[in-house]
Amino acid sequence: METYDLSQITAAEFQSQAGEPVVIHFAPNFSLPAVIGTVTELNGYTPLERASFSVEFQTTGDHRVVAQGIYRVVRANGRYFDLFLVPVAQDPLGTRYEAVFS
């Protein structure tokens, strides 16, 4: 598996991937399928060349809420992010988790 350089990824890249499947690894023996959801551009300061933004990941079929923390998000191509995820809402599909890129 190969990691992404989080300082280089942009909101536009996630927007083009909305709806794509990922797997969130919450613990060594506990992972959930999810999809890339809403991407929101933010007005906050960032020392990076790209603008700040947030991304929601929607779990599918499981309504457990996992505490905020750093979790591995793996895309179908095997590349991954280690992201600080915060549970933000539950809905009929599952739980939504947000990551902020600042």
TIKOL-515635 format. One record per residue (C-alpha): y, z, x; residue in one letter. Coordinates in steps of 0.5 Angstrom, whole numbers. Layout:
PT|Y|Z|X|A
...
//
This chain:
PT|0|0|0|M
PT|7|-1|2|E
PT|13|3|0|T
PT|20|0|-2|Y
PT|26|1|2|D
PT|30|5|-4|L
PT|37|4|0|S
PT|36|-3|-1|Q
PT|33|-4|-8|I
PT|39|-6|-14|T
PT|39|-5|-21|A
PT|38|-12|-22|A
PT|32|-12|-19|E
PT|29|-7|-24|F
PT|33|-10|-30|Q
PT|28|-17|-28|S
PT|22|-12|-28|Q
PT|23|-9|-35|A
PT|17|-8|-39|G
PT|12|-9|-32|E
PT|7|-4|-32|P
PT|7|2|-26|V
PT|2|8|-25|V
PT|6|15|-24|I
PT|2|19|-20|H
PT|4|26|-22|F
PT|-2|30|-18|A
PT|-8|28|-13|P
PT|-12|27|-20|N
PT|-7|26|-25|F
PT|-4|19|-26|S
PT|-1|16|-32|L
PT|0|9|-34|P
PT|8|7|-35|A
PT|12|1|-36|V
PT|19|0|-33|I
PT|24|1|-38|G
PT|32|2|-39|T
PT|36|1|-33|V
PT|43|4|-33|T
PT|49|2|-28|E
PT|53|8|-26|L
PT|60|9|-24|N
PT|58|15|-19|G
PT|60|15|-11|Y
PT|54|12|-7|T
PT|55|11|1|P
PT|50|5|0|L
PT|52|-2|-1|E
PT|49|-2|-8|R
PT|52|1|-14|A
PT|49|7|-17|S
PT|44|6|-23|F
PT|38|10|-27|S
PT|32|7|-29|V
PT|27|10|-34|E
PT|20|10|-34|F
PT|16|10|-41|Q
PT|9|13|-40|T
PT|4|10|-45|T
PT|-1|14|-49|G
PT|0|21|-47|D
PT|5|26|-49|H
PT|4|31|-44|R
PT|11|33|-40|V
PT|11|34|-33|V
PT|16|38|-30|A
PT|21|34|-25|Q
PT|19|33|-18|G
PT|18|28|-13|I
PT|12|23|-16|Y
PT|9|16|-13|R
PT|10|10|-18|V
PT|6|5|-16|V
PT|7|-2|-18|R
PT|1|-7|-20|A
PT|2|-11|-13|N
PT|1|-4|-10|G
PT|8|-3|-7|R
PT|10|4|-9|Y
PT|16|9|-9|F
PT|17|16|-8|D
PT|22|18|-14|L
PT|25|24|-16|F
PT|23|24|-24|L
PT|26|28|-29|V
PT|23|28|-36|P
PT|28|26|-41|V
PT|25|25|-48|A
PT|19|24|-52|Q
PT|18|19|-57|D
PT|12|16|-61|P
PT|9|12|-54|L
PT|9|18|-50|G
PT|14|21|-45|T
PT|20|18|-42|R
PT|22|20|-34|Y
PT|29|18|-31|E
PT|30|17|-24|A
PT|37|16|-21|V
PT|39|12|-15|F
PT|45|14|-12|S
//
